[in-house]
Amino acid sequence: MEDRLKEECGVFGIIDTSGKEVAPVIYYGLMALQHRGQESCGIAVSDTNGPGGVISHKGMGLVNEVFTSEDIDRLKGNIGVGHVRYSTAGASTRENAQPLVLNYVKGTLALAHNGNLVNTHELRRELELDGAIFQTTIDTEIIAYHIARERVKAATAEEAVISAAGKMKGAYSLVVASPRKLIGVRDPYGFRPLCIGKSGSTYILASESCALDTVGAVFIRDVKPGEVVTITSGGDIRSDESMCIDADRQARCVFEYIYFARMDSRLDGMSVYDSRIMAGKFLAEDAPVDADMVVGVPESGNAAAMGYSLASGIQYGVAFVKNGYVGRTFIKPGQSSRQSGVQVKLNVLKEAVEGKRIILIDDSIVRGTTSDRIVSMLKNAGAAEVHMRVSSPPFLWPCYFGTDVPVREQLIAYNRTVEDIRSEIGADSLSYLEVSRLPAIAGGSGICTACFTGKYPVDPPGEDIRGEYTV
């Protein structure tokens, strides 16, 4: 268990207007989004031409652990949603696995959600006073209940979704399967990504474009921040932009570009690969050092390391071998197990680093519990010097929008100088990416930098709702 940030989840929605079954496509779409969550997953499908009703299957574990071929064969339907989850609010239990399925007076609703709301307690209290009984501890159930309640009064499913979304504050990218329509929603700030794709008679909504590539779909466009997209069983794509806000107020999570998104994805017109190359180049310009080789911490540090090499002219090399067959641990880690786990997952190529001055590139330092271990692994393998460069600024504030940046006291940068951190992790020098560089790596789009600056685009909740990420 390494000292890495996790993102809450990935969503995948699909409708096939010709009536073909979609569960196998959802399965492979979720496989492509597995990096966004490894705790639980699920698929829910229905038939737009049938009598209604949703068939679902979900469980704890990776996609290929939860689903068998028999499970996929049982999921008959031409519309559906899928989800992979990592918990940043709400316990990691099967009850909290998504998608959530609601049966109510207007029919059925299947919903998957990426993000965290900051007014969860207020919305939950409103429902409790109306007699609602909850089966989970996640804000997704609150969203589903509010959509169902609005649907009783609304003329269409999309109107109900828009009305419910108007009550939500915080981060949410949603995919909703109603009996006849697939609906996608992105919060007005655009915290979490969502895009639209198409393959023949099949229309898809997905957290990242890499999932479209995996299932052979063509990228159409990103869902705009604040937009509600409705795809009907006839193949019509309708858009409502009534929740959209000015571009200068939008606040995409910049860590999608730095680490969360897969490198072959594009987010709001920006290549994630290009973002990471650019971050490495900026580090080389702002924090140069004389060395023999630039290496990345696999996998997320590799592209930034290449960027540093390109800008500096210092050779790019491989210093680590990653064990791709290490499974997840079900033991809650303490610091000692976090540290020992690093060497299980990574081993140093002694021949590559011995006697050399190494520039080590990583995407972040959160608690610092593994950075010192990685530095010492390089030095124990004979590296003459290790100069660490980080392709994000120091974390100073917690995140409430779907990223598990912990409370301040758990952050290594809290109340420490860069020199203090350098000394603690044992590097010969240490530099971070400047905050001023962040807009460029997001292609000029509006971004959230709250975890670095403390400037939240939405007021954080009065109490921390993130469970295990608090002290």
N, C-alpha and C positions, 0 to 999 in steps of 0.2 A: 504494500500500500504506500505509494509514493506521495510526496507533498505536492499534490496537483489540485488545482481548482476543478470543480465539476459543474456542468451545466445541467439544468433541470431535466430536459427531455427533448425528444424529437417527435414530430407529428407527420402523418401521411394520410391523405384522404383521396378517394378515387370514385369515379362514376363512369360506367361503360354504357353508352347510349344504345348499343346494339344488344344489350342483355347478357353479355359474357360475364362469367364469374371472375371476381376481382381478388379473392383471397390470396392466390399465389403471387400476384403482383404486389399486394401489400406486404407480404412476407419478405420479398426481395428488397422492397423499398425500405423496410425497417432494418434489414441487414446493412444497407448502405448508411443508415442513420445511427447504427449501433454505438458509434463514438459519443453520441449525445446522451446516452444513458444505458447502464448495464445492470441495473437492479431488478427491473421488471419490464414486462412488455405485454401487449395485447392486440387483438384484432376483433372488430365487430362489423358484421355485414348484414344487409337486408336486400330485398328484391323490390325494385321500383314498380314492377308489374304484378307483384303478388298481393296477398291479403294484408301485408304488414307484419311487424314483428322483427326482432333483431336476434341473430345468432352471434354469440361471442365466445372467445376463449382468451384467457390471460393467466399469467403466473409470474413467479419470481425467477429471475435468471436471464440469460441471454436469449436472443431470438431462436437460435438453433437448439437451445435446451428446452424451451417452453413449448415449441410446436413440433409435432410429428407430421408425417405426410397424411396420416389419418385425421388429425385435427384440421389440416387445411382442406381436405376433401369434404369434411363435414360443414365447412363454412360456405354455404351456398348463397350467392347473391351478387348483384351487379353494382351495388353501392356500398361503401364501407370506409372505416377509418382505422388507423393503427397508431400505436404509441410505443416509444421506449422511454424509460424513466430513470432518473437519478433524483433522489429526494433532497430538496433544499428546504421544504416546509412540509410537515406531515411525515409520519413514520414510514420506514421502509417495510411495508407489509403487503400481503396479497390484496387486502381490502382496498388499499390505496392505489393499486395498479389500475391503469387506464387501458382502453377507453371506458368511460362510464356510460351505462345504458339506463335510460329512464322510460318507464311505461306510464303514460298519463292520459288525460281525457281526450287529447287530440291525436293520440297514437304513440309512436316511439321516437326516441331521440338518442343518438350515439355521439359522444363528444370526447375529443382529445385536446389537451391544453399544454402549451409551453409557456412558462413564465410564472411570476408570483404577483398576486394582488397585494396592495398595501392596506386596503380597507376591508380585509376579510372579516374581521370581527364585527364590524358594523353591518355588513351584508348578512352574515350568519345570524346575528341577533334579530334582525328584521324577520328572517324566515322562522326562527325559533318561536317568536311571539305569535306567528300564524299557525303554529302547531307542527312545523316540519321536524322530522326525525332523521338524523344523519347516520349513514352507514360507514362514512370515511372521516378522516381528519384533514382532507386536502381541500384547497380552495376551488378545485375543479368541480366538486359536487355542488358548491354554492353557486357557481356560474350556471351549471346545468339546471338547478332548481329555478333560478331567476329567469332563464330562457323559457322553461316550461310554464312558469306562471305568467309571463308576458304573452306566451303563445295563445293562452285561453282568450285573451282580449284582442290579439292582433289578427289581421286578415291573412297574413302569410307568415311562414317560418322566418324569412329574412327580416321582416318587420319586428318580430319578437326578439331576434338576435340583436338587432340594432338598439332596441329599447333597453334590453338587459345590459348591453355593453356600455350604454350611457351611464350606468351606475358604477361601473368598475373603475378603479384607480390602480395604476401600476402596469405590469408587463403581462401581455397575453397575446399569443398567436393561437387561434383556435381553428379546428376543423370540426364541422358538425354535419352529421348525416341525418336528415329528416327523411320521412318516407319516400319523397320524390325528388329531393334536391340535396346537393352538396354545397355547404356554405363555408367560406373561409373568412376569418376576421384577424386583423392586425391592429394592435392598440395604436392610438394617435401618435405616440412617440416613436413607434417602430423598434422597441427594445429588442424583440426577437424576430428573426427572419421568417418569411413565408413566400413561396413562389408558385407559379402556375405552369403546368406542362400539358402536353397533348401527344397521344400516339394513336392514330387512326380514330376510332370511335371512343377512345378512352381519354378522360380529362382527369388531371391530378393536381392536388395541392400538397406541397411538401416543405419541410423546414429548410432544406438545402437543395440546390440544383444537382448535386452529386447523386441524389436519389432518383432524379429524373433520368440521368445518364444510365444508371444501373438497370432500369426497367425499359430502356429503349425509347423513352419519351423525349420530345423536343421542348426545350425551354421556350415559353411564350413571354412571360414577364414576371417581375416581382409584384406581389400585392403591396400596394402603397401603404405607408403608415396611416392608420385611421380608416382604411378602406374595408368595406364588406363586399365580398365577391360571392355571387350565387351562380351555380352551374346546374341547369335543369336537366331532366331526363331526356329532353330533346336536343341538348347540346348548346343551348343558349348560355352565354356568359353575361351576367348583369352586374353592374357595379354601383355601389352607393358610397359617396365620398363625404357624407354629411358630418362625419367625425374627424375629418382631416384637419390638421393644424398647419401653421406656417412652417416652411422648411427650416427656418433658423431656430425653431423650438423642438425639432425632432431630436431624438436621443437614442440612436442605435447603440447597443452594447459593443464597445470597441473591442472587447475581448473575444467576440466572434471572429474578428479579423486576426487577432494575435494568436489565439489558441483553439477556441471551441470548434469552429467550422472546419470541415475537411478541406485539405489544401486544394482539391480539384473543384471546389465550389466557387460560385460567384454570388456575392451578396450585394444587392442594390447596385448592380453594374460594375462592381469592383471584384477583380480576381483575388481570392484569398492568397494564392501563391505569390502574386505580385505584391500584395500587402506585406507579406513576411520578408520577401527579398528587399523591399523598400526599407523596412524597419532595420534590417541588417546594415544596409548602406548608410542609413542615418547614424547608427552606432559607430560605424567606421569613421564617419566625418566628425562626429562630436566627441568621440572617446577613442582616439587612435592609440596604438601601443605597438612597440617593436617586438615582433614574435616570429616564430617559424611556421606555425600552422593554425588554421581556424577550424574548430570542430563544433558540432551541435550536439545537444542532448536529444537523443531520439524521442519521438519523431518530430515534435513540434519545433525544436530548435534548429533543425537542419536547414530549412529554407533561409532563415535569418542568417545562419552561418555562411551560406553561399553568398548572400547579399553583402555581408561584411568582407568576404574574400574578394568579391568583384570590385568593391570600392577601394579596398586597401592594397590589392595586389599580392596579398599574402596567401599562400597555398591553402586551398580547402582540403581537408582530409577527414577520414573516418577514424574515430578513436574508440567507439563503443560497438559491441555486438549485443543486440537485443534478443532476448529469449522470447520468441513469439508464442510459446506454448505454456506460459505461466498462467494458470487459472486465477479466478478471483478468490479472495479469501473471505470466509464467512465469520472470521474472528475479528471483532472490533479492535483496531490496532492501537497500541500505545506508541510512544515515541520510539522505543527501542525496536519494536517490530517494524515500524516504518523504515528505520534506518537499515536494518538487516535485509529488508525486502528489496532495497535498491540493488544489492549485489546479486540477488536471484534473477532480477529482470535485466540487469546490465552487467556486462563484463568489459574490461578495458583491453584493447589491443596493445600489449606492451611494446611490441616491435614498432608500432606507429608513433608512440609518444615518447619513448625513452630518450632522454637527453635533450628534448625539445622544449621550447617556450611555446606554451599552448594558449590560444584565445578560446575560451569556452563560452558558447552562446546558449542561453536558455530563455524560455518565454517569460518566466516569472520566478520570483522567490516569495513564497507565502509565509510559512512559519519558519523556513530555513532548516527544517529537520532532515532534508535530503541533500541540500546544496553542499553542506560541509562534507557529507559522505562522498559525493561525486568528486569534489575537489581532492579529497584525500585518496580516493581510488586512483586518480591520475598521478598524484605525487608518489604514491606507493609503487606505481608501475614505472617510475623513473622520469616523469616529466620534470624538467628543470624549473619551470615557472608555470603558474596557471593564472591567467587573467580572465576574470569573469565579466561578461557583458550580457545584459538582460534586455530583451526586446519589448519591455513594458516599463512604465514608471513604478516606483515603490508603492505597494498597497498600504494605505493609511486609514481607510474607512471601510466598514462592512457594506455588503450589497444586499438589497431587499427585493431585487427584481429577477431572481431566478439563478443567481450564481452563489456558490457557497463561500464567498469571502467572509471569514469569521469576524467575530468582534475584535475591536482594536487591540486588546491586550494579548491576543493570540498572534498578531502580525509581527514579524521580526522587525519591520521598519518603524513600528510604533515606538516613539521615544528613543530611537537610535539614529545615529548619523550613518551615512554611507560607510565611513571609516570603521564605525563600530561593527557594522554588518560584515564588512570585509574581513575584519579580525576574527569574527565569530565563525565564519565559514572557512577560513584558512586560505583565502585567495591572495595572490600577490597584488592584484588591483581589482577594483570593482566599479562598474558604471552602469547606469540605467538609461533607458530611452527617455528623452525629454517629453514632458506633457505637451509642449508646443508642437511636437512632431505628429501627434495622434490624428488630427484631422486629415492629414495627407494620406496616411495609410488606409483610411476609410473612403478614399476617393473624393474627399470634400463634403461628404454627407454629414448631417448633424449627428453627433455621438454623445453618449453618456460617459463621463469621466469621474463619476462620483467616488468610486473606490480609490481613486488617486488624489482627488481634490476636496472631497467632502461636499461638493456642490451638486445636490440631488435635483433632477428635473421634476420630480414629484416628491412632495413631503413624505419622509419615511414614516412608518407606523409609530405610534406612541410607545408600543412595547414590541420586543423582538419576537417574531412569530416563527423563527426558523429552527426551533428545536435544538438538535445536537450541535448547531453551529454557534451556540451561545456558551458563555462560561458557566 
